[in-house]
Amino acid sequence: MAQNFDVVVVGSGPAGSAAAVTAARLGLSVALLDRAAFPREKLCGGGVTGRAARHLAEVFGLGIEEDLFLTSRRVRFTAQGRPLAEVDDAPALHMTMRREFDARLHGLALEAGVEVFAPVKPGALDPARRRLDLADGRSLGFGVLIGADGINSHIARQLFGQSFDPATVAFALEVEAPPRDDDHVEIDLDAACWGYGWAFPKCESLTLGVGGLHRANPHLKRNLGHYLAQHGADGQLAGCKGQFLPAGDFRTRPGRGPVLLVGDAAGLVDPLTGEGIAHAILSGRLAAEAAGQALAAGDGGGAFGIYRAALAPLHGELRQARLLQRVVFGRLMHRPMLAVIAARPSMQHRMLRLLAGELDYADIRKGFFLRLARHGVATVAGRVTGRHNVAAGESA
Ligand SMILES: Cc1cc2nc3c(=O)[nH]c(=O)nc-3n(C[C@H](O)[C@H](O)[C@H](O)COP(=O)(O)OP(=O)(O)OC[C@H]3O[C@@H](n4cnc5c(N)ncnc54)[C@H](O)[C@@H]3O)c2cc1C
């Protein structure tokens, strides 16, 4: 006999907890499953942008003043360790440890009245019979099922045979180093191919990482080694951990009928910045709202159409991000791009406002190509006359 719920959510990261909280607030009965008991570790820079902060407040009622975050407005851009630019009045970035952050969101889902099954492993999914078997022999019936089980999504594999596309996926390596007396967020735009390096200060540590398109970075551990050496943290290399992230592609059809995919399971990571927490929370909320509407209309199978339509603006943004990713990271424009960032405070601020969710990709594209083209010409001219040092960003 299956235990029945209106909504079953598989995975309790930011996406799954957001879906569970939203569905419970709509008055639906909700089961929330995770293969881990909480608190659990999750490899992540833990950078919470202004965009993510807004979703946290809307969905969870969680404010940034909480003890979970270190907030900084100071950003340093570098290229293989060489300083490019410093910004002291950036939009706020909030850094958190995912172990505590995710446990808090999971706790808020519990408080909202969802029934938690964790640790538990999901087994066979039967969308037609609306039934999910669990590895321990139990079964759950559902009106709508939301797959929020991350990059290696079991639910995506059950639906489509694979959880992500190896050709487009990114990979990242990270270590936790002792905290420093410096609250600068650092972004190294040349630490990996089609990616970057980061130093994110936290309350009790400093997260150092490098990541980029997986197939373009066969020696990522070596890149991390260089990056750690620049920060005097060479000794940490042996303890590094790695994980894939879907920062190159997203599923244009994230689900089918009564089964919806959200967050990393749907590939919703920004290909340029690697940001995924905000999109995870938003997509979790949208999927739960779609479930609520479809169930109210008496047909959980209608949930996918409603969800896909609601996701269209985010898909549009990610398409634009992908276009810009090719320009920013592509071989031809990468060096001129570093020069533009070094020389143009307005460009630095626009990038940081994009990250904070104050601008969208359409805003960024306005004038971007013109500026880049001008600087490309200036760079070439500088090379000819020897008056432009691209790597150090010194415009003649
Ligand atoms: C190294 C690295 C650095 C990153 N840095 C940032 C950053 O600074 N800022 C940012 O915004 N994003 C960052 N990201 C991306 C961000 O971590 C993800 O986009 C985000 O965690 C996605 O949330 P999610 O809820 O979809 O998935 P997850 O957070 O991965 O949660 C999935 C949940 O599902 C559970 N689960 C997995 N498999 C199963 C299963 N078979 N059955 C049941 N449960 C299962 C897991 O235990 C987990 O609780 C980074 C990613 C990486 C890898």
The ligand as an ORCA input file, in Angstrom:
! r2SCAN-3c Opt
* xyz 0 1
  C      31.971     23.933     -6.313
  C      30.660     24.633     -6.501
  C      30.547     25.984     -6.132
  C      29.319     26.638     -6.266
  N      29.213     27.927     -5.826
  C      28.023     28.574     -5.888
  C      27.869     29.871     -5.326
  O      28.803     30.441     -4.755
  N      26.649     30.469     -5.426
  C      25.587     29.864     -6.035
  O      24.503     30.480     -6.123
  N      25.704     28.609     -6.561
  C      26.888     27.942     -6.480
  N      26.987     26.661     -6.956
  C      25.797     26.019     -7.520
  C      24.862     25.564     -6.384
  O      25.596     24.773     -5.462
  C      23.700     24.725     -6.943
  O      23.195     25.345     -8.099
  C      22.578     24.576     -5.919
  O      23.024     23.876     -4.793
  C      21.385     23.830     -6.544
  O      20.426     23.545     -5.558
  P      19.502     22.251     -5.704
  O      18.569     22.310     -4.542
  O      18.964     22.151     -7.059
  O      20.494     21.004     -5.560
  P      21.427     20.565     -4.342
  O      21.802     21.733     -3.529
  O      22.512     19.743     -4.951
  O      20.492     19.634     -3.437
  C      20.095     18.372     -3.900
  C      19.577     17.572     -2.692
  O      19.120     16.311     -3.184
  C      19.646     15.272     -2.390
  N      19.775     14.100     -3.260
  C      20.676     13.882     -4.232
  N      20.441     12.708     -4.840
  C      19.359     12.175     -4.223
  C      18.629     10.973     -4.412
  N      18.962     10.084     -5.345
  N      17.574     10.763     -3.596
  C      17.212     11.666     -2.643
  N      17.865     12.811     -2.442
  C      18.926     13.072     -3.224
  C      20.966     15.786     -1.857
  O      21.334     15.136     -0.637
  C      20.644     17.266     -1.652
  O      20.128     17.528     -0.363
  C      28.200     25.969     -6.831
  C      28.321     24.624     -7.216
  C      29.528     23.957     -7.049
  C      29.626     22.500     -7.425
*
